[in-house]
Amino acid sequence: MSALAAVTPITSPAPAEPTAALTGFEDVPPVMSPRVLAELLDVTPKTLERWRDAGTGPAFRRLPGSSLIRYTRTDFVTWLDACAPEQS
């Protein structure tokens, strides 16, 4: 048996996506680059960068040891839902 075969990868459970909030967003990729999300929102990647800097856009993740930014479908839908006007 090789040494690698004995190593168990450390994984954390994926957060459960709230199914009610995701209704209608099944075609949105689970993980997106800024370019993909910008296309989806019909804005430029620079707009997403400004939103990140201002703390007003969807939550994002910076990959460890990298400058790569990624957005999750759950965070995007949560942010989009929070942007909706209050209904009275």
Helices and strands as residue ranges (DSSP letters): G 4-6, E 31-32, H 34-41, H 45-54, E 61-62, E 69-72, H 73-83
